[in-house]
Amino acid sequence: MRQFTPFTSEAEIETIFAGLADRTLPKPGWTHAAHFAAALYVLARRPDMDAARRMPGLIRAYNEATGVANTETGGYHETITQASLLAARTFLAAHPQAPLHEVCNALLRSPLCEPDWLLDYWSREALFSREARAVWVEPDLAPLPK
C-alpha cells in the first residue's frame, strides 16, 4: 500500500487546492495524495468548476510554474487525470455524508490508490502512450467500474 500522511482537516485539503490553483504549493507537496485531495476538493466544494475541464489546465500551469515541462513524454497526463477524477467522483458519491478529509483518507487507503491500479484497465503501452498523455484514451483491457 502507498504510504501517506493522513489528512486531519478539510482546511489541509483546501490549502492544497489553493496552492495548486495559484501555483504556490511547494513542488514536494504535489504528491499522489495531493492530486487526489485537490480532485476531491473541486468535486465536492467547487460546483462552479467543471473538474474534467478545469483540472487539466490547473495541473499544466502548476507544472510549468514548478519547472516541469508538459511534453509528449513528461508532465501532464490526460488519461491518468481523467481516470483519477472518475475514481474520486465515484468514491465521493459512495461517501456523501463523510467529512472530506475522511473521504480523502479512505480513498488513499483504497485499491484505487495503489501504484498500478490503472494497469487493471489499460495496458502499459496504451496508458503510457503519447496519445494517452495528450487526450483521453479508453481502457483497452477492461471497462472502468461505474
C-alpha positions, 0 to 999 in steps of 0.5 A: 500500500502507498504510504501517506500522511493522513489528512486531519482537516478539510482546511489541509485539503483546501490549502492544497487546492489553493496552492495548486490553483495559484501555483504556490504549493511547494513542488514536494507537496504535489504528491499522489495524495495531493492530486487526489485531495485537490480532485476531491476538493473541486468535486465536492466544494467547487460546483462552479468548476467543471473538474474534467475541464478545469483540472487539466489546465490547473495541473499544466500551469502548476507544472510549468510554474514548478519547472516541469515541462508538459511534453509528449513524454513528461508532465501532464497526463490526460488519461491518468487525470481523467481516470483519477477524477472518475475514481474520486467522483465515484468514491465521493458519491459512495461517501456523501455524508463523510467529512472530506478529509475522511473521504480523502483518507479512505480513498488513499487507503483504497485499491484505487490508490495503489501504484498500478491500479490503472494497469487493471484497465489499460495496458502499459503501452496504451496508458503510457502512450503519447496519445494517452498523455495528450487526450483521453484514451479508453481502457483497452483491457477492461471497462472502468467500474461505474 
